[in-house]
Amino acid sequence: MTAQPDTSGGTPRKAALAAWIGSALEYYDFFIYGTAAALVFGKVFFPASNPTAGTLLALSTFGVGYVTRPLGGILLGHLGDRFGRKRVLVLTLLLMGVSTVLVGCLPSYASAGLAAPVLLVVLRLLQGLSAGGEQASANSMSLEHAPDHRRAFFTSFTLSGTQAGQIVATAVFLPVAALPSPALLSWGWRVPFWLSAVMVLVGYLIRRRLQETPVFEQEVKGEAAKLPLVVLLRDHWADVLRVIVAALIASVSTIFTVYALSFAVNTVGLSRTPMLWVGVLANIAAVVSIPLWAKLSDRAGRKPVFVIGSLGCAVLIFPYLGSIAAGSWAWIFVLGIAMFGVVYTMTSAVWPSFYGEMFPARVRLSGMAIGTQIGFAISGFLPSIAAAVGGSGKGAWLGVSLFTAGLCLVNVIAVATGRETYRVPTDRLGLKDPAPLPVKTEVRG
């Protein structure tokens, strides 16, 4: 007998809320590292370098966290498809939390020498391992609990939680960034990392109470697919490849959150605090817009919403980075909020359901985790690649914009040529010729 999601509303809402809160806590940890890498790590861990080289090395340590994300996707995807989504959700939260707190305890280069940046890279690698299974686990949990006609809406809470985590991370850094440089570089930057201990405790108490999905309990657990990775690569390799390419849309996020901040502060000479506020306001807009775009994709389809959002990012990246180079605060705020808080969220709202819907339940977590994490791994190095491609000086924004827009166009092709999945029943997802759902004229939020 095929398992059906609970359509009464209780379980889907609990799963979505748990995914939202847990994802916010998990990605608070991940994002404070990016902010610290852009603002202070070049001076704390790489003082022997010249300022430009120090910034590039610090941004590279941010990208290093993406190296282990594919490995985390393989390992944690296998565990999630074999032993359950809930166990992976708890494991990723604890691994991320411990790694983050330890970053805040690291000695500086001045006191420990080469050991300091080496330990920093090791802990960043552990963060990446955790992140490799986080979103795919939360997305699978939400998708498999959701009613057929509302999968995008409920699954989108994972990504709005991610944006909320970035809001908290940036907000915590606002008073820290305002400290005098000696205080900021000695102890101030450590405080956001130490606060992670409290955040992880809250997340653990929430996630340990989650119920496993009916799909896993009744369909997956009893099957003989002991090696989900083998089944995935044998039967669904084309979908994995499509997800990898489509996931390059994350390049917009890394350029916005890391490169643009570093470019504004270290190259153009703009103040740290207003640039951090751009991120806060853009992410507040994202938290509001993501569920709205998700509801639209439940009615109109995944592909049109995603494609329009990606094309919009390809256009808006030019005036946004150009406004930073010109030092125009009004346009920086308007364009930053419009691009990242409204247009980019069209893709963020859709991909948690769209990618998961490409795979059957027995390999869903593995397929989504491996595909997204390889794509995200490429995107994670883009701040340092963009800095090298764009060159030095205020004119670097044009080369970085062209680079980012090209990646957007590549993922548009991947999405536009894929199957539409929004009307496929949950228990038929991943099949070659699934019967569509009957048309539903109204989808209530």
C-alpha positions as CSV (number, residue, x, y, z in Angstrom):
1,M,0.0,0.0,0.0
2,T,1.4,3.4,-1.0
3,A,1.9,5.9,1.8
4,Q,0.0,9.2,1.5
5,P,0.9,12.5,3.1
6,D,-1.2,13.7,5.9
7,T,-3.6,16.2,4.3
8,S,-5.2,17.4,7.5
9,G,-2.7,20.2,7.9
10,G,-1.2,19.3,11.3
11,T,1.7,17.1,10.3
12,P,2.7,19.2,7.1
13,R,2.7,22.4,9.2
14,K,4.8,20.8,12.0
15,A,7.3,19.5,9.5
16,A,7.5,22.9,7.7
17,L,7.9,24.7,11.0
18,A,10.6,22.4,12.2
19,A,12.4,22.7,8.9
20,W,12.1,26.5,9.0
21,I,13.5,26.8,12.6
22,G,16.2,24.2,12.2
23,S,17.3,25.6,8.9
24,A,17.5,29.1,10.3
25,L,19.6,27.9,13.2
26,E,21.8,25.8,10.9
27,Y,22.5,28.5,8.4
28,Y,23.0,31.2,11.0
29,D,26.2,29.2,11.7
30,F,27.1,29.0,8.0
31,F,26.5,32.6,7.2
32,I,28.3,34.2,10.1
33,Y,31.4,32.5,8.7
34,G,30.9,34.2,5.4
35,T,30.5,37.6,7.0
36,A,33.6,37.2,9.2
37,A,35.6,36.0,6.1
38,A,34.7,39.2,4.3
39,L,35.3,41.6,7.2
40,V,38.0,40.2,9.5
41,F,39.5,36.9,8.7
42,G,42.0,38.4,6.2
43,K,43.6,40.3,9.1
44,V,43.2,37.7,11.9
45,F,44.4,34.6,10.1
46,F,46.5,35.9,7.2
47,P,48.3,39.0,8.4
48,A,51.6,38.1,6.7
49,S,49.9,38.7,3.3
50,N,49.3,42.0,1.6
51,P,45.8,43.3,2.1
52,T,44.6,42.1,-1.3
53,A,46.0,38.6,-1.0
54,G,44.7,38.4,2.6
55,T,41.2,39.1,1.4
56,L,41.4,36.5,-1.4
57,L,42.7,33.9,1.1
58,A,40.0,34.7,3.6
59,L,37.3,34.4,0.9
60,S,38.9,31.1,-0.2
61,T,38.4,29.7,3.2
62,F,34.7,30.5,2.8
63,G,34.7,28.5,-0.4
64,V,36.6,25.6,1.2
65,G,33.4,24.8,3.1
66,Y,31.8,23.9,-0.2
67,V,34.5,21.3,-0.9
68,T,33.0,18.9,1.6
69,R,29.4,19.6,0.7
70,P,29.3,17.0,-2.1
71,L,30.9,14.5,0.3
72,G,28.3,15.4,2.9
73,G,25.6,15.0,0.3
74,I,26.8,11.5,-0.6
75,L,27.3,10.4,3.0
76,L,24.3,12.0,4.7
77,G,22.1,11.4,1.6
78,H,22.9,7.6,2.0
79,L,22.1,7.7,5.7
80,G,18.9,9.6,5.1
81,D,17.6,7.2,2.5
82,R,18.6,4.2,4.5
83,F,17.8,5.2,8.1
84,G,15.5,8.1,8.0
85,R,15.3,11.9,7.4
86,K,15.0,12.7,11.1
87,R,18.3,11.2,12.1
88,V,20.2,13.2,9.5
89,L,18.5,16.4,10.5
90,V,19.7,16.0,14.1
91,L,23.2,15.0,13.1
92,T,23.7,17.9,10.7
93,L,22.6,20.4,13.4
94,L,25.0,19.1,16.0
95,L,27.9,18.9,13.6
96,M,27.5,22.4,12.4
97,G,27.0,23.8,15.9
98,V,30.2,22.2,17.4
99,S,32.3,23.3,14.4
100,T,31.0,26.9,14.6
101,V,31.6,27.3,18.4
102,L,35.2,26.0,17.9
103,V,35.9,28.6,15.2
104,G,35.2,31.3,17.8
105,C,37.8,29.7,20.1
106,L,40.6,29.6,17.5
107,P,43.9,31.5,18.2
108,S,45.0,34.2,15.7
109,Y,47.9,33.9,13.3
110,A,49.9,36.2,15.6
111,S,49.7,33.8,18.5
112,A,49.6,30.4,16.8
113,G,51.2,30.9,13.4
114,L,50.3,28.6,10.6
115,A,48.3,26.3,12.9
116,A,45.6,29.0,13.1
117,P,44.5,29.1,9.4
118,V,45.0,25.3,9.2
119,L,42.5,24.7,12.1
120,L,40.2,27.3,10.5
121,V,40.1,25.4,7.3
122,V,39.5,22.1,9.1
123,L,36.5,23.4,10.9
124,R,35.2,25.0,7.8
125,L,35.4,21.6,6.1
126,L,33.2,20.1,8.9
127,Q,30.7,22.9,8.4
128,G,30.5,22.1,4.8
129,L,30.0,18.4,5.6
130,S,27.0,19.2,7.7
131,A,25.5,21.7,5.2
132,G,25.8,18.9,2.6
133,G,22.9,17.1,4.1
134,E,20.9,19.8,5.8
135,Q,18.7,21.3,3.2
136,A,18.0,18.0,1.3
137,S,17.0,16.3,4.6
138,A,14.7,19.2,5.6
139,N,13.3,19.5,2.1
140,S,12.6,15.7,1.9
141,M,10.9,15.8,5.3
142,S,8.6,18.7,4.3
143,L,7.8,17.4,0.8
144,E,6.9,14.0,1.9
145,H,4.5,15.3,4.6
146,A,2.9,17.9,2.3
147,P,-0.4,17.5,0.4
148,D,0.1,16.9,-3.3
149,H,-1.2,20.4,-4.4
150,R,0.8,22.3,-1.9
151,R,4.3,20.8,-1.9
152,A,6.1,23.9,-3.0
153,F,4.4,26.0,-0.3
154,F,5.3,23.7,2.6
155,T,8.8,22.8,1.2
156,S,9.7,26.5,0.7
157,F,9.8,27.0,4.5
158,T,13.3,25.4,4.5
159,L,14.6,28.2,2.3
160,S,12.8,31.0,4.1
161,G,14.4,29.6,7.2
162,T,17.7,29.8,5.5
163,Q,17.1,33.5,4.8
164,A,16.0,34.0,8.4
165,G,19.3,32.5,9.5
166,Q,21.1,35.0,7.3
167,I,19.1,37.8,8.9
168,V,20.0,36.8,12.4
169,A,23.7,36.3,11.4
170,T,23.9,39.7,9.8
171,A,22.0,41.4,12.6
172,V,24.4,39.9,15.2
173,F,27.3,41.2,13.2
174,L,25.9,44.8,13.1
175,P,27.0,45.8,16.6
176,V,30.1,43.7,16.3
177,A,31.2,45.4,13.0
178,A,30.7,48.8,14.7
179,L,33.3,48.1,17.3
180,P,36.7,49.8,17.0
181,S,39.1,47.8,14.9
182,P,41.3,46.5,17.9
183,A,38.3,45.2,19.7
184,L,36.8,43.7,16.5
185,L,39.9,41.9,15.6
186,S,40.7,40.6,19.1
187,W,37.4,39.4,20.6
188,G,34.5,41.0,18.9
189,W,34.3,38.7,15.9
190,R,34.2,35.7,18.2
191,V,30.9,36.6,19.9
192,P,28.6,35.5,17.0
193,F,30.4,32.1,16.9
194,W,30.0,31.5,20.6
195,L,26.3,32.4,20.5
196,S,25.8,29.4,18.2
197,A,25.8,27.1,21.2
198,V,22.5,28.5,22.4
199,M,21.0,28.4,18.9
200,V,22.0,24.8,18.4
201,L,20.5,23.7,21.7
202,V,17.2,25.2,20.7
203,G,17.3,23.5,17.3
204,Y,18.1,20.1,18.8
205,L,15.2,20.2,21.1
206,I,12.9,21.0,18.2
207,R,14.2,18.4,15.7
208,R,14.4,15.5,18.1
209,R,10.6,15.6,18.4
210,L,9.9,15.3,14.6
211,Q,8.0,12.3,13.2
212,E,9.5,10.4,10.3
213,T,7.7,10.7,7.0
214,P,5.1,8.1,6.0
215,V,6.8,7.6,2.7
216,F,10.1,6.6,4.3
217,E,8.4,4.4,7.0
218,Q,6.2,2.5,4.5
219,E,7.9,2.6,1.2
220,V,11.6,3.1,1.6
221,K,12.6,1.4,4.9
222,G,11.2,-2.0,3.8
223,E,12.8,-2.0,0.3
224,A,16.0,-3.8,-0.6
225,A,17.8,-0.6,-1.9
226,K,20.7,-1.0,0.5
227,L,22.9,1.2,-1.7
228,P,20.8,4.3,-2.7
229,L,23.8,5.8,-4.5
230,V,24.1,2.9,-6.9
231,V,20.4,3.1,-7.7
232,L,20.6,6.8,-8.1
233,L,23.5,6.9,-10.5
234,R,22.2,3.9,-12.5
235,D,18.6,5.1,-13.0
236,H,18.6,8.9,-12.3
237,W,22.0,10.2,-13.4
238,A,20.5,12.7,-15.9
239,D,18.3,14.3,-13.2
240,V,21.4,14.5,-10.9
241,L,23.2,16.3,-13.7
242,R,20.3,18.7,-14.2
243,V,20.1,19.6,-10.6
244,I,23.9,20.3,-10.5
245,V,23.6,22.8,-13.3
246,A,20.4,24.3,-12.1
247,A,21.9,24.8,-8.6
248,L,24.5,27.2,-10.1
249,I,21.8,29.8,-9.4
250,A,23.3,29.9,-5.9
251,S,26.1,31.9,-7.5
252,V,23.8,35.0,-7.1
253,S,23.7,34.4,-3.4
254,T,27.4,34.0,-2.8
255,I,28.2,37.1,-4.9
256,F,25.6,39.1,-3.0
257,T,26.5,37.9,0.5
258,V,30.3,37.6,0.2
259,Y,31.8,39.3,-2.9
260,A,29.6,42.4,-2.9
261,L,30.3,43.0,0.8
262,S,34.1,42.6,0.4
263,F,34.1,44.7,-2.8
264,A,32.1,47.5,-1.1
265,V,34.2,47.6,2.1
266,N,37.7,46.7,0.9
267,T,37.8,48.1,-2.6
268,V,35.3,50.9,-2.8
269,G,35.8,52.0,0.8
270,L,32.1,52.0,1.9
271,S,31.1,51.7,5.5
272,R,30.5,48.1,6.8
273,T,27.3,48.9,8.7
274,P,25.1,50.1,5.9
275,M,26.2,47.2,3.7
276,L,25.2,44.8,6.4
277,W,21.8,46.5,6.6
278,V,21.3,45.9,2.9
279,G,21.6,42.2,3.6
280,V,19.3,42.3,6.6
281,L,16.5,44.2,4.6
282,A,16.9,42.0,1.5
283,N,16.6,38.8,3.6
284,I,13.5,40.2,5.4
285,A,11.9,40.7,2.0
286,A,13.0,37.2,1.1
287,V,11.3,35.6,4.1
288,V,8.0,37.3,3.0
289,S,8.3,36.6,-0.7
290,I,9.5,33.0,-0.7
291,P,6.2,31.4,0.4
292,L,4.3,33.7,-2.0
293,W,6.3,32.6,-5.0
294,A,6.0,29.0,-3.8
295,K,2.2,29.3,-3.8
296,L,2.4,30.7,-7.3
297,S,4.4,27.7,-8.5
298,D,1.8,25.3,-7.0
299,R,-0.7,26.9,-9.4
300,A,1.4,27.8,-12.5
301,G,4.3,25.4,-12.4
302,R,7.9,25.2,-11.2
303,K,9.6,26.0,-14.4
304,P,8.1,29.4,-15.3
305,V,8.7,30.9,-11.8
306,F,12.3,29.6,-11.6
307,V,13.2,30.8,-15.2
308,I,11.8,34.3,-14.7
309,G,13.7,34.6,-11.4
310,S,17.0,33.5,-12.9
311,L,16.7,35.8,-15.9
312,G,15.9,38.7,-13.6
313,C,19.0,38.1,-11.5
314,A,21.1,38.0,-14.7
315,V,19.8,41.5,-15.5
316,L,19.9,43.1,-12.0
317,I,23.4,42.0,-11.0
318,F,24.8,44.7,-13.4
319,P,23.1,47.8,-11.8
320,Y,23.5,46.4,-8.3
321,L,27.3,46.0,-8.4
322,G,27.6,49.1,-10.5
323,S,25.8,51.1,-7.8
324,I,28.3,49.8,-5.2
325,A,31.2,50.9,-7.4
326,A,29.5,54.4,-7.7
327,G,28.9,54.6,-4.0
328,S,25.2,55.4,-4.5
329,W,23.6,54.2,-1.2
330,A,20.0,54.8,-2.4
331,W,20.5,52.5,-5.4
332,I,22.5,50.0,-3.4
333,F,19.5,49.5,-1.1
334,V,16.8,49.5,-3.8
335,L,18.6,47.2,-6.2
336,G,20.0,44.9,-3.4
337,I,16.5,44.4,-2.0
338,A,14.9,44.0,-5.4
339,M,17.4,41.5,-6.7
340,F,18.1,39.3,-3.6
341,G,14.9,39.9,-1.7
342,V,12.3,39.6,-4.5
343,V,13.7,38.3,-7.8
344,Y,16.3,35.7,-6.6
345,T,13.7,34.3,-4.2
346,M,11.6,33.1,-7.2
347,T,14.3,30.4,-7.6
348,S,14.7,29.9,-3.9
349,A,10.9,29.3,-3.5
350,V,10.8,26.7,-6.3
351,W,14.0,24.5,-6.1
352,P,13.3,22.8,-2.7
353,S,10.2,21.1,-4.2
354,F,11.3,21.0,-7.9
355,Y,14.6,19.2,-7.3
356,G,13.1,16.7,-4.9
357,E,10.2,16.0,-7.2
358,M,12.7,14.7,-9.9
359,F,13.4,11.6,-7.8
360,P,11.5,8.7,-6.2
361,A,11.4,8.5,-2.4
362,R,13.9,5.7,-2.2
363,V,16.7,8.0,-3.6
364,R,15.2,11.4,-3.1
365,L,17.5,12.6,-0.3
366,S,20.6,11.3,-2.0
367,G,19.6,12.8,-5.4
368,M,18.8,16.2,-4.1
369,A,21.8,16.3,-1.7
370,I,24.4,15.2,-4.2
371,G,23.0,17.3,-7.1
372,T,22.6,20.5,-5.1
373,Q,25.9,20.2,-3.2
374,I,28.0,19.8,-6.3
375,G,26.3,22.8,-7.8
376,F,26.7,24.8,-4.5
377,A,30.3,23.7,-4.3
378,I,31.0,25.4,-7.6
379,S,29.1,28.5,-6.4
380,G,30.9,28.6,-3.1
381,F,34.2,29.4,-4.8
382,L,32.7,32.1,-7.0
383,P,33.6,35.0,-4.6
384,S,37.3,34.3,-4.9
385,I,37.0,33.4,-8.6
386,A,35.0,36.5,-9.2
387,A,37.6,38.6,-7.4
388,A,40.3,37.1,-9.7
389,V,38.3,37.5,-12.9
390,G,37.1,41.0,-12.1
391,G,40.6,42.2,-11.2
392,S,41.3,45.0,-8.8
393,G,39.8,48.5,-8.5
394,K,36.3,49.8,-8.8
395,G,36.0,48.7,-12.4
396,A,36.0,45.0,-11.3
397,W,32.2,45.0,-11.0
398,L,31.6,44.7,-14.7
399,G,33.6,41.5,-15.2
400,V,32.0,40.0,-12.1
401,S,28.5,40.9,-13.4
402,L,29.1,39.3,-16.8
403,F,30.5,36.2,-15.0
404,T,27.4,35.9,-12.8
405,A,24.9,36.6,-15.6
406,G,26.5,33.8,-17.7
407,L,26.0,31.3,-14.9
408,C,22.3,32.4,-14.6
409,L,21.8,31.7,-18.3
410,V,23.3,28.2,-18.0
411,N,20.9,27.2,-15.2
412,V,18.0,28.6,-17.2
413,I,18.7,26.1,-19.9
414,A,18.9,23.3,-17.4
415,V,15.6,24.1,-15.9
416,A,13.7,25.0,-19.1
417,T,14.6,21.7,-20.7
418,G,13.5,19.6,-17.6
419,R,10.2,17.9,-16.8
420,E,7.4,19.9,-15.1
421,T,6.5,18.2,-11.9
422,Y,3.9,20.4,-10.0
423,R,0.9,18.2,-11.0
424,V,2.5,14.8,-10.4
425,P,1.1,12.9,-7.3
426,T,3.7,12.5,-4.5
427,D,3.7,8.7,-4.8
428,R,4.4,8.9,-8.6
429,L,7.3,11.3,-8.4
430,G,10.4,10.1,-10.2
431,L,8.6,7.7,-12.5
432,K,9.0,8.0,-16.3
433,D,5.3,8.5,-17.2
434,P,3.4,9.5,-14.1
435,A,-0.3,10.4,-14.3
436,P,-0.9,14.0,-13.5
437,L,-3.0,15.3,-10.7
438,P,-6.5,16.7,-11.5
439,V,-6.5,20.4,-12.0
440,K,-7.3,22.3,-8.8
441,T,-8.7,25.8,-9.3
442,E,-7.8,27.1,-5.9
443,V,-4.8,26.5,-3.6
444,R,-5.3,28.1,-0.3
445,G,-2.3,29.2,1.8
